[in-house]
Each structure stands twice: as C-alpha cells, then as structure tokens.
Amino acid sequence: MSLYTEWRNLSDNHESQESEVKFWEEYLKVEAGIYNELLNNKQEVIEGKVSDLAASHNTSVEYFMGFIDGISESLKEEITLETIEADSTIKLDIDWTKLYFNMVAVEAHWLYNLQGWNAILPEDVRKEIQKAYRNSKTVVKEEKIGRNDACPCGSEKKYKKCCGK
C-alpha cells in the first residue's frame, strides 16, 4: 500500500465524528508547525527522504504525506502522490504566490495568517492575491440576446432568423 493510500485511509476513515474532529485538530497543528517553520526559514525547496523530513518535523510519515498532499498543487513542478513511499526522495519546489492563493481558496486562515508570510510576500501582494481570489469567484452574467436583436455572428439578420433557430 502506498504512503498516499495510507494517508487517505487515515484521514477518511473514522469510527465517530468525535474521533474525526480529534484527528483533524491534531493534524492541523502539525501542518501549521511545518508551514510556520518553512515560512520563518524562507525554505523554498524541501528536499530529502520522506521519512527523514517527517522526523525533522517531529511527525509521522503519514502526517508528512498529508502535508505533501496539501502543498502538491502549489509546487513549480508537479509530483505524483501515488508513487511516494517513506523511503522515497522528494523535491518540493514551492511557488509562494500559488501557495498563498490556494490557502486563501480553501479558507485555511490558520495558515495564511501565519507571521512568516510577512517576510515572504509583502502585505500589499497578499491583499492583491486575496482580491484576485474573490474576483475569481464572482459570477458575471453576460447580456442576453433578444429574439429581435441583430445576430452577434455579423450576418445582419435578426437573431431569431439566424443563430437563434
């Protein structure tokens, strides 16, 4: 069983809602600790054996796999999660702007409000990223073409006699 599958089983299968809440509280503390350390050290590239990296962050390989799963969409180079094992050597090259945007998108305020961001992205850039996220969620309705309006294809016919048939 791959490490990714183990992580998915650990995060998805809980006996009760109480055990699920306890699991996520514990995991999110670990995740925030890893991110805090990365941001404070301005560590843009994480490289090494998964088991060694997990040990250096005082966590299990499964929890570290959860971190990799979470950060995978914010990397400069794509990685295949299903192939990662505890003894795999990985290289995670972080795109800070994309990471911040993704944290805002999943509403992970405990991560995008970490003090370490101040040294990575200036406040005005972070506000611009938050604004870009909000704008990406805004639905803009296009103006509806009336039956008797000129057809937008340029035929000079009424829409109902042209593309609206």
MILUMDO-259504 format. One record per atom (N, C-alpha, C): residue number from 1; residue in one letter; atom name; x, y negated, z. Coordinates in Angstrom, 2 decimals. Layout:
ATOM   pos   code   site        c1        c2        c3
ATOM   NUM      A     CA         X         Y         Z
...
END
This chain:
ATOM   pos   code   site        c1        c2        c3
ATOM     1      M      N      0.85      1.18      0.00
ATOM     1      M     CA      0.00      0.00      0.00
ATOM     1      M      C      0.89     -1.24      0.00
ATOM     2      S      N      0.59     -2.18     -0.89
ATOM     2      S     CA      1.40     -3.39     -0.98
ATOM     2      S      C      1.16     -4.29      0.24
ATOM     3      L      N      2.11     -5.16      0.47
ATOM     3      L     CA      2.02     -6.09      1.60
ATOM     3      L      C      0.82     -7.02      1.42
ATOM     4      Y      N      0.55     -7.39      0.16
ATOM     4      Y     CA     -0.60     -8.24     -0.13
ATOM     4      Y      C     -1.90     -7.53      0.24
ATOM     5      T      N     -2.00     -6.25     -0.08
ATOM     5      T     CA     -3.20     -5.46      0.26
ATOM     5      T      C     -3.34     -5.36      1.78
ATOM     6      E      N     -2.23     -5.17      2.47
ATOM     6      E     CA     -2.27     -5.12      3.93
ATOM     6      E      C     -2.78     -6.45      4.49
ATOM     7      W      N     -2.29     -7.57      3.93
ATOM     7      W     CA     -2.74     -8.88      4.37
ATOM     7      W      C     -4.24     -9.04      4.14
ATOM     8      R      N     -4.72     -8.67      2.95
ATOM     8      R     CA     -6.14     -8.80      2.63
ATOM     8      R      C     -6.98     -7.96      3.59
ATOM     9      N      N     -6.54     -6.74      3.89
ATOM     9      N     CA     -7.26     -5.88      4.83
ATOM     9      N      C     -7.29     -6.50      6.22
ATOM    10      L      N     -6.17     -7.05      6.63
ATOM    10      L     CA     -6.06     -7.68      7.95
ATOM    10      L      C     -6.97     -8.91      8.05
ATOM    11      S      N     -7.02     -9.70      6.98
ATOM    11      S     CA     -7.79    -10.94      7.03
ATOM    11      S      C     -9.28    -10.75      6.75
ATOM    12      D      N     -9.65     -9.68      6.06
ATOM    12      D     CA    -11.04     -9.50      5.66
ATOM    12      D      C    -11.84     -8.55      6.55
ATOM    13      N      N    -11.18     -7.59      7.16
ATOM    13      N     CA    -11.91     -6.54      7.90
ATOM    13      N      C    -11.83     -6.77      9.40
ATOM    14      H      N    -12.96     -7.17      9.97
ATOM    14      H     CA    -13.03     -7.43     11.42
ATOM    14      H      C    -14.24     -6.72     12.00
ATOM    15      E      N    -14.08     -6.24     13.24
ATOM    15      E     CA    -15.14     -5.50     13.90
ATOM    15      E      C    -16.32     -6.40     14.26
ATOM    16      S      N    -16.02     -7.62     14.61
ATOM    16      S     CA    -17.08     -8.55     15.02
ATOM    16      S      C    -16.70     -9.96     14.61
ATOM    17      Q      N    -17.66    -10.83     14.71
ATOM    17      Q     CA    -17.40    -12.24     14.39
ATOM    17      Q      C    -16.41    -12.83     15.39
ATOM    18      E      N    -16.50    -12.39     16.62
ATOM    18      E     CA    -15.59    -12.87     17.66
ATOM    18      E      C    -14.14    -12.49     17.34
ATOM    19      S      N    -13.92    -11.25     16.88
ATOM    19      S     CA    -12.56    -10.83     16.53
ATOM    19      S      C    -12.06    -11.56     15.30
ATOM    20      E      N    -12.96    -11.90     14.38
ATOM    20      E     CA    -12.58    -12.66     13.19
ATOM    20      E      C    -12.14    -14.07     13.57
ATOM    21      V      N    -12.91    -14.71     14.44
ATOM    21      V     CA    -12.57    -16.07     14.90
ATOM    21      V      C    -11.21    -16.05     15.61
ATOM    22      K      N    -11.00    -15.06     16.46
ATOM    22      K     CA     -9.74    -14.94     17.19
ATOM    22      K      C     -8.58    -14.75     16.21
ATOM    23      F      N     -8.78    -13.88     15.20
ATOM    23      F     CA     -7.75    -13.65     14.20
ATOM    23      F      C     -7.36    -14.94     13.50
ATOM    24      W      N     -8.36    -15.69     13.00
ATOM    24      W     CA     -8.08    -16.89     12.24
ATOM    24      W      C     -7.47    -17.99     13.10
ATOM    25      E      N     -7.88    -18.10     14.36
ATOM    25      E     CA     -7.25    -19.07     15.26
ATOM    25      E      C     -5.76    -18.77     15.42
ATOM    26      E      N     -5.46    -17.50     15.61
ATOM    26      E     CA     -4.07    -17.07     15.79
ATOM    26      E      C     -3.27    -17.31     14.50
ATOM    27      Y      N     -3.84    -16.89     13.37
ATOM    27      Y     CA     -3.13    -17.04     12.09
ATOM    27      Y      C     -2.90    -18.51     11.75
ATOM    28      L      N     -3.91    -19.35     11.93
ATOM    28      L     CA     -3.79    -20.76     11.55
ATOM    28      L      C     -2.74    -21.49     12.39
ATOM    29      K      N     -2.55    -21.07     13.64
ATOM    29      K     CA     -1.48    -21.64     14.47
ATOM    29      K      C     -0.11    -21.27     13.88
ATOM    30      V      N      0.02    -20.01     13.48
ATOM    30      V     CA      1.27    -19.55     12.87
ATOM    30      V      C      1.53    -20.31     11.58
ATOM    31      E      N      0.50    -20.42     10.74
ATOM    31      E     CA      0.63    -21.10      9.45
ATOM    31      E      C      1.03    -22.57      9.66
ATOM    32      A      N      0.37    -23.25     10.58
ATOM    32      A     CA      0.70    -24.65     10.85
ATOM    32      A      C      2.14    -24.78     11.33
ATOM    33      G      N      2.61    -23.82     12.12
ATOM    33      G     CA      4.00    -23.83     12.59
ATOM    33      G      C      4.99    -23.70     11.45
ATOM    34      I      N      4.70    -22.81     10.50
ATOM    34      I     CA      5.58    -22.63      9.34
ATOM    34      I      C      5.61    -23.91      8.51
ATOM    35      Y      N      4.43    -24.47      8.22
ATOM    35      Y     CA      4.38    -25.70      7.43
ATOM    35      Y      C      5.06    -26.85      8.15
ATOM    36      N      N      4.87    -26.94      9.44
ATOM    36      N     CA      5.49    -28.00     10.22
ATOM    36      N      C      7.01    -27.93     10.10
ATOM    37      E      N      7.54    -26.73     10.21
ATOM    37      E     CA      8.98    -26.54     10.10
ATOM    37      E      C      9.48    -26.90      8.69
ATOM    38      L      N      8.74    -26.46      7.66
ATOM    38      L     CA      9.13    -26.77      6.28
ATOM    38      L      C      9.14    -28.28      6.03
ATOM    39      L      N      8.09    -28.94      6.48
ATOM    39      L     CA      7.98    -30.38      6.26
ATOM    39      L      C      9.04    -31.16      7.02
ATOM    40      N      N      9.27    -30.79      8.25
ATOM    40      N     CA     10.26    -31.50      9.06
ATOM    40      N      C     11.68    -31.31      8.53
ATOM    41      N      N     11.95    -30.14      7.93
ATOM    41      N     CA     13.27    -29.87      7.36
ATOM    41      N      C     13.36    -30.25      5.88
ATOM    42      K      N     12.24    -30.74      5.32
ATOM    42      K     CA     12.16    -31.07      3.88
ATOM    42      K      C     12.65    -29.90      3.03
ATOM    43      Q      N     12.25    -28.70      3.43
ATOM    43      Q     CA     12.70    -27.48      2.76
ATOM    43      Q      C     11.81    -27.21      1.55
ATOM    44      E      N     12.30    -27.58      0.38
ATOM    44      E     CA     11.52    -27.46     -0.85
ATOM    44      E      C     11.55    -26.05     -1.42
ATOM    45      V      N     12.62    -25.30     -1.14
ATOM    45      V     CA     12.75    -23.94     -1.66
ATOM    45      V      C     12.89    -22.98     -0.48
ATOM    46      I      N     12.04    -21.96     -0.47
ATOM    46      I     CA     12.11    -20.91      0.54
ATOM    46      I      C     12.61    -19.68     -0.18
ATOM    47      E      N     13.74    -19.17      0.26
ATOM    47      E     CA     14.36    -18.07     -0.46
ATOM    47      E      C     14.88    -17.04      0.53
ATOM    48      G      N     14.68    -15.76      0.21
ATOM    48      G     CA     15.19    -14.68      1.04
ATOM    48      G      C     14.28    -13.48      1.05
ATOM    49      K      N     14.64    -12.52      1.88
ATOM    49      K     CA     13.85    -11.30      2.03
ATOM    49      K      C     12.64    -11.62      2.90
ATOM    50      V      N     11.48    -11.13      2.51
ATOM    50      V     CA     10.23    -11.45      3.22
ATOM    50      V      C     10.33    -11.12      4.70
ATOM    51      S      N     10.88     -9.95      5.03
ATOM    51      S     CA     10.98     -9.55      6.44
ATOM    51      S      C     11.90    -10.51      7.22
ATOM    52      D      N     12.98    -10.97      6.59
ATOM    52      D     CA     13.89    -11.92      7.26
ATOM    52      D      C     13.23    -13.28      7.44
ATOM    53      L      N     12.50    -13.73      6.42
ATOM    53      L     CA     11.80    -15.01      6.51
ATOM    53      L      C     10.73    -14.97      7.60
ATOM    54      A      N     10.00    -13.86      7.68
ATOM    54      A     CA      8.98    -13.71      8.72
ATOM    54      A      C      9.62    -13.76     10.10
ATOM    55      A      N     10.75    -13.06     10.26
ATOM    55      A     CA     11.46    -13.04     11.54
ATOM    55      A      C     11.97    -14.43     11.90
ATOM    56      S      N     12.45    -15.17     10.90
ATOM    56      S     CA     12.97    -16.51     11.18
ATOM    56      S      C     11.85    -17.48     11.62
ATOM    57      H      N     10.62    -17.16     11.27
ATOM    57      H     CA      9.47    -17.98     11.68
ATOM    57      H      C      8.69    -17.34     12.83
ATOM    58      N      N      9.29    -16.31     13.44
ATOM    58      N     CA      8.70    -15.62     14.59
ATOM    58      N      C      7.28    -15.11     14.32
ATOM    59      T      N      7.09    -14.45     13.19
ATOM    59      T     CA      5.78    -13.92     12.84
ATOM    59      T      C      5.93    -12.56     12.16
ATOM    60      S      N      4.80    -11.90     11.97
ATOM    60      S     CA      4.82    -10.60     11.31
ATOM    60      S      C      4.92    -10.78      9.80
ATOM    61      V      N      5.31     -9.72      9.09
ATOM    61      V     CA      5.40     -9.80      7.63
ATOM    61      V      C      4.01     -9.99      7.02
ATOM    62      E      N      2.98     -9.45      7.67
ATOM    62      E     CA      1.62     -9.62      7.16
ATOM    62      E      C      1.18    -11.08      7.25
ATOM    63      Y      N      1.47    -11.72      8.37
ATOM    63      Y     CA      1.12    -13.13      8.52
ATOM    63      Y      C      1.93    -13.99      7.55
ATOM    64      F      N      3.20    -13.62      7.35
ATOM    64      F     CA      4.01    -14.38      6.40
ATOM    64      F      C      3.48    -14.17      4.98
ATOM    65      M      N      2.97    -12.99      4.70
ATOM    65      M     CA      2.33    -12.75      3.40
ATOM    65      M      C      1.11    -13.63      3.25
ATOM    66      G      N      0.38    -13.85      4.33
ATOM    66      G     CA     -0.76    -14.77      4.30
ATOM    66      G      C     -0.31    -16.18      3.97
ATOM    67      F      N      0.83    -16.58      4.52
ATOM    67      F     CA      1.40    -17.89      4.20
ATOM    67      F      C      1.74    -17.96      2.71
ATOM    68      I      N      2.38    -16.91      2.20
ATOM    68      I     CA      2.75    -16.86      0.77
ATOM    68      I      C      1.49    -16.93     -0.09
ATOM    69      D      N      0.45    -16.20      0.32
ATOM    69      D     CA     -0.82    -16.21     -0.40
ATOM    69      D      C     -1.38    -17.63     -0.45
ATOM    70      G      N     -1.30    -18.33      0.65
ATOM    70      G     CA     -1.84    -19.69      0.72
ATOM    70      G      C     -1.05    -20.70     -0.08
ATOM    71      I      N      0.26    -20.53     -0.14
ATOM    71      I     CA      1.10    -21.51     -0.82
ATOM    71      I      C      1.32    -21.16     -2.29
ATOM    72      S      N      0.90    -19.99     -2.71
ATOM    72      S     CA      1.21    -19.50     -4.06
ATOM    72      S      C      0.70    -20.40     -5.18
ATOM    73      E      N     -0.41    -21.08     -4.97
ATOM    73      E     CA     -0.95    -21.96     -6.01
ATOM    73      E      C     -0.26    -23.32     -6.03
ATOM    74      S      N      0.67    -23.54     -5.13
ATOM    74      S     CA      1.35    -24.84     -5.04
ATOM    74      S      C      2.83    -24.72     -5.38
ATOM    75      L      N      3.18    -23.70     -6.12
ATOM    75      L     CA      4.58    -23.47     -6.48
ATOM    75      L      C      4.85    -23.94     -7.90
ATOM    76      K      N      6.10    -24.29     -8.16
ATOM    76      K     CA      6.51    -24.70     -9.51
ATOM    76      K      C      6.53    -23.51    -10.46
ATOM    77      E      N      6.88    -22.34     -9.94
ATOM    77      E     CA      6.90    -21.11    -10.73
ATOM    77      E      C      5.93    -20.11    -10.12
ATOM    78      E      N      5.11    -19.50    -10.96
ATOM    78      E     CA      4.10    -18.55    -10.49
ATOM    78      E      C      4.76    -17.27     -9.97
ATOM    79      I      N      4.14    -16.70     -8.94
ATOM    79      I     CA      4.62    -15.42     -8.41
ATOM    79      I      C      3.46    -14.42     -8.43
ATOM    80      T      N      3.80    -13.15     -8.50
ATOM    80      T     CA      2.79    -12.10     -8.48
ATOM    80      T      C      2.71    -11.54     -7.07
ATOM    81      L      N      1.64    -11.85     -6.38
ATOM    81      L     CA      1.49    -11.49     -4.97
ATOM    81      L      C      1.46     -9.97     -4.75
ATOM    82      E      N      0.84     -9.25     -5.67
ATOM    82      E     CA      0.66     -7.81     -5.50
ATOM    82      E      C      1.98     -7.04     -5.50
ATOM    83      T      N      3.05     -7.62     -6.04
ATOM    83      T     CA      4.34     -6.91     -6.12
ATOM    83      T      C      5.24     -7.17     -4.92
ATOM    84      I      N      4.84     -8.06     -4.03
ATOM    84      I     CA      5.70     -8.42     -2.89
ATOM    84      I      C      5.58     -7.38     -1.79
ATOM    85      E      N      6.74     -6.93     -1.33
ATOM    85      E     CA      6.85     -5.99     -0.22
ATOM    85      E      C      7.69     -6.63      0.88
ATOM    86      A      N      7.75     -6.00      2.04
ATOM    86      A     CA      8.52     -6.55      3.16
ATOM    86      A      C      9.99     -6.69      2.82
ATOM    87      D      N     10.52     -5.78      1.98
ATOM    87      D     CA     11.94     -5.84      1.64
ATOM    87      D      C     12.19     -6.59      0.32
ATOM    88      S      N     11.16     -7.22     -0.24
ATOM    88      S     CA     11.31     -7.99     -1.48
ATOM    88      S      C     12.03     -9.30     -1.20
ATOM    89      T      N     12.86     -9.72     -2.16
ATOM    89      T     CA     13.49    -11.03     -2.08
ATOM    89      T      C     12.64    -11.98     -2.91
ATOM    90      I      N     12.27    -13.10     -2.29
ATOM    90      I     CA     11.39    -14.06     -2.96
ATOM    90      I      C     12.05    -15.43     -3.03
ATOM    91      K      N     11.55    -16.23     -3.96
ATOM    91      K     CA     11.97    -17.63     -4.06
ATOM    91      K      C     10.71    -18.44     -4.29
ATOM    92      L      N     10.38    -19.28     -3.33
ATOM    92      L     CA      9.20    -20.13     -3.40
ATOM    92      L      C      9.67    -21.57     -3.57
ATOM    93      D      N      9.48    -22.11     -4.78
ATOM    93      D     CA      9.88    -23.48     -5.10
ATOM    93      D      C      8.63    -24.36     -5.02
ATOM    94      I      N      8.51    -25.15     -3.97
ATOM    94      I     CA      7.28    -25.87     -3.64
ATOM    94      I      C      7.15    -27.17     -4.42
ATOM    95      D      N      5.96    -27.39     -4.98
ATOM    95      D     CA      5.60    -28.66     -5.60
ATOM    95      D      C      4.80    -29.42     -4.54
ATOM    96      W      N      5.42    -30.40     -3.89
ATOM    96      W     CA      4.82    -31.08     -2.74
ATOM    96      W      C      3.49    -31.74     -3.08
ATOM    97      T      N      3.44    -32.39     -4.24
ATOM    97      T     CA      2.21    -33.09     -4.63
ATOM    97      T      C      1.07    -32.10     -4.80
ATOM    98      K      N      1.34    -31.00     -5.48
ATOM    98      K     CA      0.32    -29.98     -5.69
ATOM    98      K      C     -0.09    -29.35     -4.36
ATOM    99      L      N      0.87    -29.13     -3.48
ATOM    99      L     CA      0.58    -28.55     -2.17
ATOM    99      L      C     -0.35    -29.46     -1.38
ATOM   100      Y      N     -0.05    -30.76     -1.35
ATOM   100      Y     CA     -0.89    -31.69     -0.61
ATOM   100      Y      C     -2.30    -31.72     -1.20
ATOM   101      F      N     -2.39    -31.77     -2.54
ATOM   101      F     CA     -3.69    -31.77     -3.22
ATOM   101      F      C     -4.48    -30.51     -2.84
ATOM   102      N      N     -3.83    -29.35     -2.86
ATOM   102      N     CA     -4.52    -28.10     -2.53
ATOM   102      N      C     -4.95    -28.05     -1.07
ATOM   103      M      N     -4.16    -28.64     -0.18
ATOM   103      M     CA     -4.54    -28.69      1.24
ATOM   103      M      C     -5.78    -29.57      1.42
ATOM   104      V      N     -5.83    -30.68      0.69
ATOM   104      V     CA     -7.00    -31.56      0.74
ATOM   104      V      C     -8.21    -30.83      0.17
ATOM   105      A      N     -8.00    -30.10     -0.93
ATOM   105      A     CA     -9.10    -29.39     -1.60
ATOM   105      A      C     -9.74    -28.34     -0.71
ATOM   106      V      N     -8.95    -27.65      0.10
ATOM   106      V     CA     -9.53    -26.62      0.99
ATOM   106      V      C     -9.86    -27.18      2.36
ATOM   107      E      N     -9.75    -28.50      2.48
ATOM   107      E     CA    -10.08    -29.21      3.73
ATOM   107      E      C     -9.29    -28.70      4.93
ATOM   108      A      N     -8.00    -28.44      4.70
ATOM   108      A     CA     -7.12    -27.96      5.76
ATOM   108      A      C     -6.49    -29.16      6.48
ATOM   109      H      N     -7.32    -29.90      7.21
ATOM   109      H     CA     -6.87    -31.12      7.88
ATOM   109      H      C     -5.75    -30.86      8.87
ATOM   110      W      N     -5.70    -29.66      9.46
ATOM   110      W     CA     -4.64    -29.33     10.41
ATOM   110      W      C     -3.30    -29.21      9.69
ATOM   111      L      N     -3.32    -29.11      8.36
ATOM   111      L     CA     -2.07    -29.05      7.59
ATOM   111      L      C     -1.75    -30.36      6.90
ATOM   112      Y      N     -2.73    -30.98      6.24
ATOM   112      Y     CA     -2.39    -32.20      5.51
ATOM   112      Y      C     -2.26    -33.41      6.42
ATOM   113      N      N     -2.56    -33.26      7.70
ATOM   113      N     CA     -2.34    -34.35      8.66
ATOM   113      N      C     -1.07    -34.16      9.50
ATOM   114      L      N     -0.24    -33.16      9.17
ATOM   114      L     CA      1.00    -32.95      9.91
ATOM   114      L      C      1.93    -34.16      9.72
ATOM   115      Q      N      2.64    -34.51     10.78
ATOM   115      Q     CA      3.52    -35.69     10.76
ATOM   115      Q      C      4.65    -35.55      9.73
ATOM   116      G      N      5.06    -34.34      9.42
ATOM   116      G     CA      6.16    -34.12      8.47
ATOM   116      G      C      5.88    -34.66      7.08
ATOM   117      W      N      4.61    -34.83      6.74
ATOM   117      W     CA      4.27    -35.36      5.41
ATOM   117      W      C      4.79    -36.78      5.23
ATOM   118      N      N      4.93    -37.53      6.32
ATOM   118      N     CA      5.39    -38.92      6.23
ATOM   118      N      C      6.76    -39.02      5.55
ATOM   119      A      N      7.62    -38.04      5.76
ATOM   119      A     CA      8.96    -38.06      5.17
ATOM   119      A      C      8.96    -37.46      3.75
ATOM   120      I      N      7.92    -36.72      3.39
ATOM   120      I     CA      7.86    -36.06      2.09
ATOM   120      I      C      7.15    -36.94      1.06
ATOM   121      L      N      5.93    -37.36      1.38
ATOM   121      L     CA      5.13    -38.19      0.49
ATOM   121      L      C      4.72    -39.46      1.23
ATOM   122      P      N      4.98    -40.63      0.67
ATOM   122      P     CA      4.55    -41.87      1.32
ATOM   122      P      C      3.02    -41.90      1.49
ATOM   123      E      N      2.56    -42.67      2.44
ATOM   123      E     CA      1.13    -42.72      2.75
ATOM   123      E      C      0.29    -43.14      1.55
ATOM   124      D      N      0.78    -44.11      0.77
ATOM   124      D     CA      0.00    -44.55     -0.39
ATOM   124      D      C     -0.14    -43.44     -1.44
ATOM   125      V      N      0.88    -42.62     -1.59
ATOM   125      V     CA      0.81    -41.48     -2.53
ATOM   125      V      C     -0.20    -40.46     -2.02
ATOM   126      R      N     -0.18    -40.19     -0.71
ATOM   126      R     CA     -1.14    -39.24     -0.13
ATOM   126      R      C     -2.57    -39.74     -0.29
ATOM   127      K      N     -2.78    -41.04     -0.08
ATOM   127      K     CA     -4.13    -41.60     -0.27
ATOM   127      K      C     -4.56    -41.49     -1.72
ATOM   128      E      N     -3.62    -41.69     -2.65
ATOM   128      E     CA     -3.92    -41.57     -4.08
ATOM   128      E      C     -4.29    -40.12     -4.43
ATOM   129      I      N     -3.61    -39.16     -3.83
ATOM   129      I     CA     -3.92    -37.74     -4.06
ATOM   129      I      C     -5.31    -37.42     -3.52
ATOM   130      Q      N     -5.64    -37.94     -2.33
ATOM   130      Q     CA     -6.97    -37.71     -1.77
ATOM   130      Q      C     -8.04    -38.34     -2.65
ATOM   131      K      N     -7.75    -39.51     -3.18
ATOM   131      K     CA     -8.69    -40.19     -4.08
ATOM   131      K      C     -8.86    -39.37     -5.37
ATOM   132      A      N     -7.76    -38.85     -5.90
ATOM   132      A     CA     -7.83    -38.02     -7.12
ATOM   132      A      C     -8.67    -36.77     -6.87
ATOM   133      Y      N     -8.53    -36.19     -5.68
ATOM   133      Y     CA     -9.35    -35.01     -5.36
ATOM   133      Y      C    -10.83    -35.38     -5.32
ATOM   134      R      N    -11.15    -36.47     -4.63
ATOM   134      R     CA    -12.56    -36.89     -4.55
ATOM   134      R      C    -13.13    -37.16     -5.94
ATOM   135      N      N    -12.34    -37.82     -6.79
ATOM   135      N     CA    -12.79    -38.11     -8.15
ATOM   135      N      C    -12.97    -36.84     -8.98
ATOM   136      S      N    -12.17    -35.82     -8.71
ATOM   136      S     CA    -12.29    -34.57     -9.46
ATOM   136      S      C    -13.59    -33.84     -9.13
ATOM   137      K      N    -14.20    -34.18     -8.01
ATOM   137      K     CA    -15.46    -33.54     -7.59
ATOM   137      K      C    -16.69    -34.37     -7.95
ATOM   138      T      N    -16.49    -35.56     -8.54
ATOM   138      T     CA    -17.59    -36.42     -8.91
ATOM   138      T      C    -18.20    -35.94    -10.22
ATOM   139      V      N    -19.49    -35.74    -10.24
ATOM   139      V     CA    -20.18    -35.30    -11.44
ATOM   139      V      C    -20.65    -36.54    -12.20
ATOM   140      V      N    -20.26    -36.60    -13.46
ATOM   140      V     CA    -20.65    -37.73    -14.30
ATOM   140      V      C    -21.62    -37.20    -15.35
ATOM   141      K      N    -22.85    -37.69    -15.32
ATOM   141      K     CA    -23.84    -37.26    -16.31
ATOM   141      K      C    -23.63    -38.05    -17.59
ATOM   142      E      N    -23.59    -37.33    -18.68
ATOM   142      E     CA    -23.48    -38.00    -19.97
ATOM   142      E      C    -24.86    -38.52    -20.35
ATOM   143      E      N    -24.85    -39.59    -21.16
ATOM   143      E     CA    -26.12    -40.16    -21.59
ATOM   143      E      C    -26.82    -39.17    -22.52
ATOM   144      K      N    -28.09    -38.94    -22.25
ATOM   144      K     CA    -28.86    -38.00    -23.05
ATOM   144      K      C    -29.26    -38.65    -24.37
ATOM   145      I      N    -29.17    -37.85    -25.42
ATOM   145      I     CA    -29.53    -38.34    -26.75
ATOM   145      I      C    -31.04    -38.19    -26.93
ATOM   146      G      N    -31.69    -39.27    -27.31
ATOM   146      G     CA    -33.13    -39.23    -27.55
ATOM   146      G      C    -33.44    -38.61    -28.90
ATOM   147      R      N    -34.64    -38.06    -29.02
ATOM   147      R     CA    -35.04    -37.41    -30.29
ATOM   147      R      C    -34.93    -38.35    -31.48
ATOM   148      N      N    -35.30    -39.60    -31.28
ATOM   148      N     CA    -35.34    -40.54    -32.40
ATOM   148      N      C    -34.07    -41.40    -32.52
ATOM   149      D      N    -33.05    -41.09    -31.69
ATOM   149      D     CA    -31.79    -41.81    -31.79
ATOM   149      D      C    -31.00    -41.31    -33.00
ATOM   150      A      N    -30.05    -42.12    -33.44
ATOM   150      A     CA    -29.16    -41.70    -34.53
ATOM   150      A      C    -28.33    -40.52    -34.06
ATOM   151      C      N    -28.11    -39.56    -34.94
ATOM   151      C     CA    -27.36    -38.36    -34.58
ATOM   151      C      C    -25.90    -38.73    -34.33
ATOM   152      P      N    -25.29    -38.21    -33.25
ATOM   152      P     CA    -23.90    -38.55    -32.93
ATOM   152      P      C    -22.89    -37.96    -33.92
ATOM   153      C      N    -23.33    -37.07    -34.81
ATOM   153      C     CA    -22.40    -36.48    -35.78
ATOM   153      C      C    -22.04    -37.45    -36.89
ATOM   154      G      N    -22.79    -38.56    -37.02
ATOM   154      G     CA    -22.46    -39.57    -38.01
ATOM   154      G      C    -23.20    -39.43    -39.33
ATOM   155      S      N    -24.21    -38.58    -39.37
ATOM   155      S     CA    -24.95    -38.34    -40.62
ATOM   155      S      C    -25.93    -39.47    -40.95
ATOM   156      E      N    -26.18    -40.34    -39.99
ATOM   156      E     CA    -27.13    -41.45    -40.10
ATOM   156      E      C    -28.58    -40.98    -40.13
ATOM   157      K      N    -28.81    -39.68    -39.83
ATOM   157      K     CA    -30.18    -39.16    -39.70
ATOM   157      K      C    -30.58    -39.26    -38.25
ATOM   158      K      N    -31.88    -39.12    -37.99
ATOM   158      K     CA    -32.34    -39.06    -36.62
ATOM   158      K      C    -31.87    -37.71    -36.04
ATOM   159      Y      N    -31.60    -37.72    -34.73
ATOM   159      Y     CA    -31.11    -36.54    -34.05
ATOM   159      Y      C    -32.05    -35.35    -34.25
ATOM   160      K      N    -33.38    -35.60    -34.20
ATOM   160      K     CA    -34.36    -34.51    -34.32
ATOM   160      K      C    -34.34    -33.86    -35.71
ATOM   161      K      N    -33.87    -34.58    -36.74
ATOM   161      K     CA    -33.83    -34.05    -38.10
ATOM   161      K      C    -32.45    -33.48    -38.45
ATOM   162      C      N    -31.48    -33.64    -37.53
ATOM   162      C     CA    -30.10    -33.21    -37.83
ATOM   162      C      C    -29.64    -32.15    -36.82
ATOM   163      C      N    -28.79    -32.50    -35.91
ATOM   163      C     CA    -28.21    -31.57    -34.95
ATOM   163      C      C    -29.21    -31.14    -33.86
ATOM   164      G      N    -30.29    -31.84    -33.72
ATOM   164      G     CA    -31.27    -31.52    -32.68
ATOM   164      G      C    -32.30    -30.50    -33.14
ATOM   165      K      N    -32.17    -29.97    -34.36
ATOM   165      K     CA    -33.14    -28.97    -34.85
ATOM   165      K      C    -33.07    -27.71    -34.05
END
